[in-house]
Amino acid sequence: MKNQTISTIALTAALTFAPLASAQNPRFRVLHNFAAYGSSTDGVIPYGPLILDSKGNLYGVTIDGGAGQCSDYGCGIVFELSLENGGWRERILHSFAGGNDGSAPSGSLVLDAKSNLYATLLGNSSVNVSGVFELTPASRGWTNTSLYNGYSGPGLISDAQGKLYGSIGPGDYSGAGAIGELSPGSAGWDYTQLYSFCPQQNGCPDGFLLNVPPTWDAKGNLWGVTTEGGISTSPCFTEKGCGVIFEMTRTGSGAWAYHVMHHFAASIYDGQWPYGSLVRDSAGNFYGSTWLGGFYNHGTVFKFSRSNGKWKETILYDFPTCTEGCMVEGTLALDSAGNLYGTAAGGINSCAGFSCGVVFKLAPQANGRYKYSVLADFSESTGGVQPFYGVILDGKGNLFGVTSSFGKYGGGTAFEITP
C-alpha cells in the first residue's frame, strides 16, 4: 500500500451566504411525477442519478413500481424522458418482472455507443438475487439480458473497450464485497475480481462499503471512496469506520493494486462518511463530499489534489446549519467555470418529521473561497422531496435530478433547474 499523506485541512467557516431560493422559483420545474404505489405501471421511487445522452434524453431507474409483482409492489423500471413539443414525455424501456428477469434496479446507468444500457440490481430475496443487466434496443422494445448474477451495485462505470466496473462480486470474506470487472467476450461476459474488501467486523482499515462507482483519472487508474472502514476510533463517530479515498493502478502483470490515499476523520475537522463518487477536473483534481464531519459536523465538500508530489485534502465548504442544507448525498456536478453543484438534506421546510432537501451551488471566488447558494429548497407541495442522488449538467448549464418521495402522486419526481 502506498503511504497515506497527512491531509491539510483548510477551514472556510466564514463564507458569504446567498439568500435562499425557493423551489417556486421559475428556474425550477418538474419534468415528471412518478406514480403512487400500486396505482399504475409507472415507476415508484427513483433510485439513482439521471444520465444524459447526446440528444438530450434522460435515463434513470426506479426501485419499485412497474408492471411486475414483487412483494406488495412492482419490481422497478428503467425509464427515458424525452423533450417533445415543449414538454417532457416518459417512456418505460423495461418493467422488471422478478425471477430471472430481475428486480429493484439501483444506481447509475451506463449508456454505450450502441445505445445499450447497463445497470445493477439490488434484487428481492423472495424472487431474485442481485446482479448486472443489459438493455438492448430492438424493433419491438428493449431486450433485457442478465450479465452477472450475484452481489452488485449500486451503479457502474465503463471504459473505452466496453468493460464494466463497480462493486461486483461477494469478495473473499463472506460477502464483504469486491471491486470487479465484467468484460464482453464471444461466449458472454467474463467476471474478474480486482480487489476484495476485508471483513467489516475486523475494522477494515483499507475501507469498506462501496456505495457508488469509482471514477477514471487521465492515466486509466480508478479512484473511489468507501463510506465505511478506515479510521474506526475517535474522531470517527462510529466503530464501523468513516471511509477512505482509494486509487487502483495496474501492475506490471496486468493485475490491479489497491492504495488507500486518504482516511476520513483524519482530524476533528475532517469529513466523515462520503456518499458520492469523486468528480475530476481537467487539471486532475478530485472533488467530493461527506455526509457528516467537518467543523459543524454537518458534512463537507472537499478537494483532493496533488501538491509537491503528495496528495492533500482541502475542505472547500463546511455546512454550518441544516437550514441551508447539510449531509450531502449523491455525486457532485462540476461545470467548466469550476462551479460545483450538489444535493443535500436539510432546508427550510420540514417534511413529516424529516428534512425535504436542497440543491446547492458552490462558486469559486477570487480569494480562493467558495460562495454557497441554494438553488432549490424542496417541500411536500412543490417538486417532491429527498433529492438523494445529486444533479447532472447539460451543455447549456441546465441541471437535472430526481427526488425519491412526494410530488403530485407521492412516488417522487424528475426535475430541471435552468440557469
Summary of the structure (lengths in Angstrom):
residues: 419
radius of gyration: 20.6
end to end distance: 44.0
largest distance: 58.9
contacts: 1568
relative contact order: 0.14
helix: 2%
strand: 47%
